[in-house]
Amino acid sequence: MDTHSSIIIYNVTVYGENQTLKNGYIKLTNKKITEIGEIHQYVRQSNDRVIELSPSYKVIPGAIDVHIHGVNNADAMDGTAEALKTMARTLPKEGTTSFLATTMTQSNEAVEKALRNAGAYIEEQTDADAEVVGIHLEGPFISPKRAGAQPPTHIQDPNVALFQEWQKAARGHIKLVTLAPEQPNGLALTSYLKETKVVASIGHSDSTYDQVGEAIKAGASHITHLYNGMRGLHHREPGVLGAAYLRDELFVELITDGIHCRPEMVKLAYDQITSERMILITDSLRAKWLKNGTYDLGGQPVHVNDTTATLADGTLAGSILKMNDAIKNTMSFTNCSLEDIVKMTAENPAKQLNLFDKKGSLKVGKDADIVVLNENLDVEMTFCRGTLSFKKED
């Protein structure tokens, strides 16, 4: 974009941080949001580039996907800049403008390679694509009982010294760690993460309700993909799920593809947790945006068929969910509003990652990470830090 000009998205419904403007406009200048208002307040400048639409078009903040492994035949575990670049270029198509490059349980060498690569990429990335705002370390510090699609052979006990090595390799960019706090040294690592301002997330965990309480005291503040890879709800043992429902200290991830949990369970979770604490994620694989077939996940073959990705034994292996479909599904399953969606896709993850001063809502001064949705909630345009990164073809 010409740094001397501004882009104005005009005559749209703007979902701003504090109010929704039905006949509104939003102005983007030099990567930032510089004006938001009603159309009668707009004063045209000579070099403004005006995109005039209609109020049926909705402008929302770009989604921040805190749990995504891959897309378009690229995966964070590939350990290459090209893989992350492919992810960053593809994700604006589904309305995602920021994400955490998510690793998985593998050999120490493979994890370290992925972390080094992501740490370097974060410091060299360009503005035109979705921004890698950090790394999500999913495993290997998890419960063998709740491995899911994480390879059991590489699971190990939580280890503060190893995490310190990995954080150094990642240049300090690990922002979220999924771990099982009930495992040996789990609380010690949870406490260390809290001290160093890294989000400790309970996931792939067999914790009891009381053990989750201990983890919260130690600093845990997040739940990884609710329902999946965790001790479920029992009337004499509420488990991780019960804690996710009841403990207000926790932000809670949910994959709303209708497969990882039935639509009714999405509604149950939403009614209990509400948009105040829920975060929509995709947990997607390299197979997203590709045709049906067999693809790799951490050295394991994953079979993709239309909407589902599974290992050979039928275990769910991440998703091929697109963020804009997560939005549509969640609204359909729960009857929530688009304002609620903005909380769950942008505001809550931004707050959890301590980015809300610059991302997560439409407000003057924040990064121009903006998505334009049409009346069917399809992505029409995505701007990453003021640059048009995706435009739907007519």
Summary of the structure (lengths in Angstrom):
residues: 394
radius of gyration: 20.3
end to end distance: 21.9
largest distance: 68.1
contacts: 1494
relative contact order: 0.16
helix: 30%
strand: 31%
